[in-house]
Amino acid sequence: MSGAMNSLGRWYACFLHFVRKIDWLGPLALRIYLAPIFIMAGLNKMSNIEDVAAWFGNPDWGLGLPAPMLMAWLAALVEFFGGIAILVGFGTRLVAIPLMFVMAIAAVTAHWENGWSALPDKTLTAPWEWREDLIDEAVLRKERVVALLKEHGNYEWLAGVGNITILKNGIEFAATYFIMLLVLLCSGAGRFFSIDYWLCRRYCGRDPS
């Protein structure tokens, strides 16, 4: 029994040693995934800054935030330049912080009242979902929309590349991006394929990881 455990221990140690050699892949994948999301979100806000500011500031149909134009520009610039910085791996740990702040603000102000799930699915409801009533409403709305489209439109073509759905618009996506940014804050941009890595090698004389 002890021999088998020793063999298993040696095998696992070798596995960990191998994974250590490719641990840069995780941060790189996160950066490539997140960067376009934030860059496009920032560009979209900047190209529609008046509408974004109006939505930020209006207390009736918007978020009711103070200084809406300033908040809109701050969110847009943080997302745009933060996305670029993450893409090239420059100041990754630093830019992750304001981006996490933007995601937290978005989750609390724009999505919290809609619960957790972004998409309504009664069969895959998270155990911490606090707005299951909205899932039922979204499912009902989807049924009505599908019925109307089948009656008055070419439903086969409309749903040809994916089923029609109704967003529940909970905090799920914002929370997911927040967690991914938290990983980058803790791990950094990763080795080899980031400016941070080579700057640290150049000026600190060591591997930043």
C-alpha positions in Angstrom: 0.0 0.0 0.0 2.8 2.4 0.9 4.6 1.6 -2.3 1.5 2.5 -4.3 1.1 5.7 -2.4 4.7 6.6 -3.0 4.3 5.9 -6.7 1.2 8.0 -6.9 2.9 10.8 -5.0 5.9 10.8 -7.4 3.5 10.7 -10.4 1.5 13.7 -9.0 4.7 15.6 -8.3 5.9 15.1 -11.9 2.4 16.2 -13.1 2.7 19.4 -11.1 6.2 20.0 -12.4 4.9 19.7 -16.0 1.9 22.0 -15.3 4.3 24.6 -13.8 6.0 24.8 -17.2 2.7 25.8 -18.9 1.2 27.9 -16.2 1.5 30.9 -18.4 -1.3 29.6 -20.6 -4.1 30.3 -18.1 -3.4 34.0 -17.7 -2.8 34.4 -21.4 -6.2 32.7 -22.2 -8.0 35.0 -19.7 -6.4 38.0 -21.2 -7.3 37.1 -24.8 -10.8 36.3 -23.7 -11.4 39.4 -21.6 -9.6 42.1 -23.6 -12.0 42.3 -26.6 -15.0 42.4 -24.2 -13.7 45.4 -22.4 -12.3 47.2 -25.5 -15.6 46.8 -27.4 -17.6 47.9 -24.3 -15.5 51.0 -23.9 -15.7 51.8 -27.6 -19.5 51.4 -27.6 -19.8 53.7 -24.6 -17.6 56.4 -26.2 -19.5 56.3 -29.5 -22.8 56.7 -27.6 -21.6 58.7 -24.6 -24.7 61.0 -24.5 -27.1 58.0 -24.3 -24.9 56.2 -21.8 -24.7 59.4 -19.6 -28.5 59.8 -19.8 -29.0 56.1 -18.7 -26.5 56.5 -15.9 -28.2 59.6 -14.6 -31.9 59.1 -15.1 -33.6 57.9 -11.8 -36.7 56.7 -13.5 -35.6 54.5 -16.4 -31.8 54.5 -15.7 -29.4 54.0 -12.8 -29.8 57.4 -11.1 -26.0 57.8 -10.6 -24.5 61.2 -9.7 -22.3 63.1 -12.2 -23.5 60.8 -15.0 -21.4 62.3 -17.8 -18.2 61.9 -15.7 -19.2 58.4 -14.7 -19.9 57.5 -18.3 -16.5 58.7 -19.5 -14.7 57.0 -16.6 -16.4 53.7 -17.3 -15.7 54.0 -21.0 -12.0 54.9 -20.6 -11.3 52.3 -17.9 -12.9 49.6 -20.1 -11.2 50.7 -23.3 -7.6 51.3 -22.1 -7.9 48.6 -19.5 -8.8 46.1 -22.2 -5.8 47.2 -24.3 -3.5 46.9 -21.2 -4.8 43.4 -20.5 -4.3 42.4 -24.1 -0.7 43.3 -24.1 -0.1 42.3 -20.5 1.0 45.8 -19.3 0.2 46.8 -15.7 -2.2 43.9 -15.6 -2.5 43.7 -11.8 -3.1 47.5 -11.6 -5.7 47.8 -14.3 -7.5 44.7 -13.0 -8.5 46.8 -9.9 -10.5 49.6 -11.7 -12.0 47.1 -14.0 -13.2 45.0 -11.1 -14.6 48.2 -9.6 -16.6 48.8 -12.8 -17.9 45.3 -12.8 -18.9 45.5 -9.2 -20.7 48.8 -9.8 -22.5 47.3 -12.9 -23.5 44.3 -10.9 -25.0 46.3 -8.0 -26.6 49.2 -10.0 -27.7 47.6 -13.3 -28.2 43.9 -12.6 -28.7 43.1 -8.9 -32.4 43.5 -8.9 -32.6 40.9 -11.7 -31.0 38.2 -9.6 -28.0 36.0 -10.6 -28.8 34.4 -13.9 -28.3 36.3 -17.2 -30.3 33.8 -19.2 -33.5 32.2 -17.9 -33.4 28.4 -17.6 -35.5 26.7 -15.0 -33.6 23.4 -15.4 -30.2 25.1 -14.7 -31.1 27.6 -11.9 -28.2 28.3 -9.6 -28.9 27.4 -6.0 -28.1 31.0 -5.0 -30.6 32.6 -7.4 -32.7 35.1 -5.6 -35.1 36.1 -8.4 -36.6 32.8 -9.6 -39.8 34.7 -10.2 -38.1 36.6 -13.0 -37.2 33.2 -14.6 -40.8 32.3 -14.7 -41.7 35.6 -16.2 -38.9 35.4 -18.8 -40.0 31.9 -19.8 -43.6 33.1 -20.2 -42.4 36.1 -22.3 -40.3 33.7 -24.5 -43.3 31.5 -25.1 -45.4 34.5 -26.2 -42.6 35.8 -28.5 -42.1 32.4 -30.1 -45.9 32.1 -30.7 -46.0 35.5 -32.3 -43.0 34.8 -34.5 -44.4 31.4 -35.6 -47.7 33.1 -36.5 -46.4 36.2 -38.2 -42.8 35.4 -39.2 -40.5 32.9 -40.8 -39.6 31.3 -37.5 -37.4 28.6 -39.0 -35.2 31.2 -40.5 -35.3 33.5 -37.4 -34.2 30.6 -35.1 -31.9 29.0 -37.7 -28.7 29.7 -35.8 -30.0 29.6 -32.3 -33.2 29.5 -30.3 -35.0 32.7 -29.5 -34.5 33.7 -25.8 -35.3 36.5 -23.4 -32.5 37.9 -21.2 -33.1 37.9 -17.5 -30.0 40.2 -17.2 -28.8 39.2 -13.8 -25.3 39.7 -12.4 -23.9 36.5 -13.7 -21.7 37.9 -16.5 -20.5 40.9 -14.4 -19.7 38.5 -11.6 -17.9 36.1 -14.0 -15.7 38.9 -15.4 -15.0 40.1 -11.8 -13.7 36.7 -10.8 -11.6 36.4 -14.0 -10.1 39.8 -13.2 -9.5 38.7 -9.7 -7.5 35.8 -11.0 -5.4 38.2 -13.1 -4.9 40.5 -10.1 -3.5 37.5 -8.1 -1.6 35.7 -10.8 -0.5 38.6 -13.1 -0.3 38.5 -16.9 1.7 35.3 -17.0 5.1 34.5 -18.4 6.6 35.1 -21.8 3.6 36.7 -23.6 3.3 39.9 -21.6 5.1 43.2 -21.3 4.9 42.9 -17.5 7.0 39.7 -17.6 9.8 41.2 -19.7 9.8 44.5 -17.7 10.2 42.5 -14.5 12.9 40.4 -16.0 14.7 43.6 -17.2 14.4 45.7 -14.1 14.0 43.3 -11.3 16.2 40.5 -12.6 13.7 37.8 -11.8 10.7 35.9 -13.0 7.6 38.0 -11.9 5.6 34.9 -11.2 
